[in-house]
């Protein structure tokens, strides 16, 4: 979570880097957890981090195929959620990876 917006940050990753992150759900949550931890250390609020996670989730849902069952479930939930439901999923995911970090 640098000065770039979340979509730019994801777009700046090579396909190899994306594939490595998305290879397993544990790798995905570990990667996300490290980014959330970094954002929190930089003073970003939970709400700001959740909004960034929401933008990344939108990007992933539109541009990346799920690589495992867990990602497939998240993808299906995301694609069937609307408005505030997506915000709730993003906040829950941020809290989940924060506890793991």
Secondary structure by P-SEA (a helix, b strand, c coil): cccccaaaaaaaccaaaaaaaaccaaaaaaaaaaaaaaaaaacccaaaaaaaaaaaaaaaaaccccccaaaaaaaaaaaaccaaaaaaaaaaaaaaaaaac
